[in-house]
């Protein structure tokens, strides 16, 4: 299966930033599908989840609630740091530097970092 190549410009589009700020992953997935032509199966593989969950997110039946899922999605779709911050997850640079601390935070729905 071919990996998804998301154009960096998608993460700058107003509708994408709005979806990220609202943590509306279903809308994010629909935009990714619209601008890349990716299938639900490709999105699922990239984001380490199942096609069924992608379908439920896209239809609004389910919502992502855990921080580790938001991080997996951000990583899988290769979000820019601006997009990651709009979604409320650490930038790659900060996330990499945090190392084991992030593993401790799994299951927390939000993390606020002060002084960065």
ROLO-172185 format. One record per residue: y, x, z of N, C-alpha, C in turn; residue in three letters. Coordinates in steps of 0.2 Angstrom, whole numbers, padded with zeros to 4 digits, always signed. Last residue first. Layout:
residues N
YXZYXZYXZALA ...
***
This chain:
residues 116
+0138+0037+0137+0136+0040+0131+0141+0040+0125UNK +0140+0029+0148+0143+0036+0148+0141+0040+0142UNK +0125+0020+0150+0133+0021+0151+0134+0028+0151UNK +0115+0010+0142+0116+0017+0143+0123+0017+0144UNK +0104-0003+0145+0111-0002+0144+0112+0006+0146UNK +0091-0012+0138+0092-0006+0141+0100-0004+0140UNK +0080-0026+0138+0086-0023+0136+0087-0017+0141UNK +0067-0029+0142+0070-0033+0136+0077-0030+0134UNK +0054-0019+0145+0060-0021+0147+0064-0024+0141UNK +0042-0014+0139+0042-0021+0142+0049-0023+0144UNK +0045+0003+0143+0042-0002+0139+0041-0009+0142UNK +0051+0013+0150+0055+0007+0149+0051+0002+0145UNK +0043+0024+0149+0043+0021+0156+0047+0014+0155UNK +0045+0028+0136+0039+0026+0138+0039+0022+0144UNK +0058+0034+0138+0057+0027+0134+0050+0024+0136UNK +0055+0045+0145+0059+0040+0148+0058+0034+0145UNK +0050+0054+0136+0045+0051+0141+0049+0045+0144UNK +0063+0055+0126+0056+0056+0126+0052+0052+0131UNK +0077+0056+0123+0075+0053+0130+0067+0054+0131UNK +0078+0062+0111+0080+0066+0117+0077+0063+0123UNK +0074+0051+0103+0070+0057+0103+0072+0061+0109UNK +0085+0042+0106+0078+0040+0108+0073+0046+0108UNK +0096+0049+0101+0095+0048+0108+0088+0046+0110UNK +0092+0049+0087+0094+0055+0091+0093+0054+0099UNK +0090+0035+0084+0085+0040+0084+0086+0046+0088UNK +0098+0025+0096+0098+0028+0090+0092+0033+0090UNK +0090+0011+0105+0093+0018+0105+0093+0021+0098UNK +0095-0006+0101+0090-0001+0103+0093+0006+0102UNK +0103-0016+0097+0102-0015+0104+0097-0010+0106UNK +0106-0019+0084+0100-0022+0087+0100-0021+0094UNK +0117-0010+0083+0118-0017+0082+0112-0021+0085UNK +0109+0002+0084+0114+0000+0089+0116-0007+0089UNK +0103+0001+0072+0099+0001+0078+0103-0001+0084UNK +0113+0002+0063+0109-0004+0063+0105-0004+0069UNK +0118+0015+0066+0122+0009+0066+0118+0003+0067UNK +0106+0023+0062+0108+0022+0069+0113+0016+0070UNK +0096+0013+0050+0101+0018+0052+0103+0017+0059UNK +0079+0010+0050+0086+0008+0051+0090+0014+0053UNK +0065+0010+0045+0070+0016+0045+0077+0014+0045UNK +0057+0000+0048+0061-0001+0043+0066+0004+0042UNK +0050+0006+0059+0046+0004+0053+0051+0003+0047UNK +0061+0007+0069+0057+0013+0066+0054+0012+0059UNK +0063-0006+0071+0069-0002+0069+0066+0004+0066UNK +0051-0011+0075+0054-0013+0069+0059-0009+0066UNK +0049-0003+0087+0044-0003+0081+0047-0005+0075UNK +0060-0009+0094+0060-0002+0092+0055+0000+0087UNK +0056-0022+0096+0062-0020+0092+0063-0013+0090UNK +0045-0019+0103+0044-0022+0097+0050-0021+0093UNK +0050-0014+0115+0046-0010+0111+0045-0013+0104UNK +0058-0025+0120+0061-0019+0118+0057-0015+0113UNK +0052-0042+0116+0052-0035+0120+0055-0029+0116UNK +0054-0053+0108+0057-0053+0114+0057-0046+0118UNK +0055-0061+0092+0054-0054+0096+0058-0054+0102UNK +0049-0077+0091+0055-0073+0091+0052-0066+0094UNK +0042-0090+0080+0042-0085+0085+0048-0081+0085UNK +0047-0099+0070+0042-0101+0075+0041-0097+0081UNK +0054-0094+0060+0058-0096+0066+0053-0099+0071UNK +0049-0088+0049+0050-0096+0049+0053-0098+0055UNK +0048-0075+0052+0053-0077+0046+0054-0085+0046UNK +0039-0075+0063+0046-0073+0064+0051-0076+0058UNK +0028-0079+0056+0031-0083+0061+0038-0081+0063UNK +0026-0069+0047+0027-0075+0044+0030-0080+0050UNK +0024-0058+0056+0030-0058+0052+0031-0065+0049UNK +0012-0063+0061+0018-0063+0066+0024-0062+0061UNK +0004-0062+0050+0004-0068+0053+0011-0068+0058UNK +0003-0048+0047+0007-0053+0042+0008-0059+0046UNK +0006-0039+0063+0002-0042+0058+0006-0047+0053UNK +0013-0022+0065+0012-0029+0067+0007-0032+0062UNK +0021-0011+0061+0015-0010+0066+0014-0017+0069UNK +0030-0011+0051+0033-0012+0058+0027-0013+0063UNK +0023-0009+0039+0029-0004+0041+0031-0005+0048UNK +0015-0020+0039+0012-0013+0040+0017-0008+0042UNK +0024-0030+0038+0020-0030+0044+0017-0023+0045UNK +0029-0028+0026+0034-0028+0031+0030-0027+0038UNK +0018-0030+0018+0021-0023+0018+0025-0023+0024UNK +0016-0043+0021+0010-0039+0022+0013-0032+0023UNK +0027-0049+0015+0026-0050+0022+0021-0045+0025UNK +0033-0038+0002+0029-0044+0005+0029-0044+0012UNK +0049-0033-0004+0043-0032+0000+0039-0038+0002UNK +0060-0033-0011+0055-0036-0014+0048-0035-0010UNK +0072-0029-0005+0067-0024-0007+0062-0027-0011UNK +0080-0040-0003+0083-0034-0006+0079-0029-0008UNK +0072-0050+0003+0076-0051-0003+0079-0045-0007UNK +0066-0043+0013+0062-0045+0008+0066-0047+0002UNK +0077-0041+0021+0073-0035+0019+0069-0037+0013UNK +0080-0054+0024+0085-0050+0020+0081-0044+0017UNK +0069-0058+0031+0070-0061+0025+0075-0057+0021UNK +0070-0049+0042+0064-0048+0038+0066-0052+0031UNK +0082-0054+0048+0082-0047+0046+0076-0046+0041UNK +0077-0067+0051+0082-0066+0046+0083-0059+0043UNK +0068-0063+0061+0066-0067+0055+0071-0066+0050UNK +0076-0057+0071+0072-0053+0067+0069-0057+0061UNK +0090-0058+0077+0086-0063+0073+0082-0059+0068UNK +0099-0052+0086+0092-0050+0087+0088-0056+0083UNK +0112-0053+0083+0109-0059+0086+0102-0058+0087UNK +0114-0041+0077+0118-0042+0083+0115-0048+0087UNK +0106-0043+0065+0104-0038+0070+0108-0039+0077UNK +0113-0053+0059+0107-0054+0061+0104-0049+0066UNK +0125-0046+0057+0125-0052+0061+0118-0054+0063UNK +0121-0036+0048+0124-0034+0055+0124-0040+0059UNK +0117-0044+0037+0112-0040+0041+0115-0038+0048UNK +0130-0050+0033+0124-0054+0036+0119-0051+0039UNK +0137-0038+0030+0139-0042+0036+0133-0047+0038UNK +0128-0023+0027+0130-0029+0024+0132-0034+0030UNK +0122-0011+0031+0130-0012+0032+0132-0019+0030UNK +0109-0011+0028+0111-0011+0035+0118-0012+0036UNK +0109-0010+0014+0107-0016+0017+0109-0017+0024UNK +0112+0003+0011+0118-0002+0011+0116-0008+0014UNK +0100+0010+0012+0105+0011+0017+0110+0005+0017UNK +0087+0001+0006+0093+0004+0004+0097+0004+0010UNK +0070+0004+0011+0076-0001+0012+0082+0003+0010UNK +0055+0004+0005+0061+0008+0004+0067+0004+0005UNK +0039+0003+0012+0046-0001+0010+0051+0004+0010UNK +0025+0011+0004+0030+0010+0009+0036+0006+0007UNK +0011+0003-0004+0017+0007-0005+0022+0005+0001UNK -0006+0004+0000+0000+0000+0000+0006+0004+0000UNK 
***
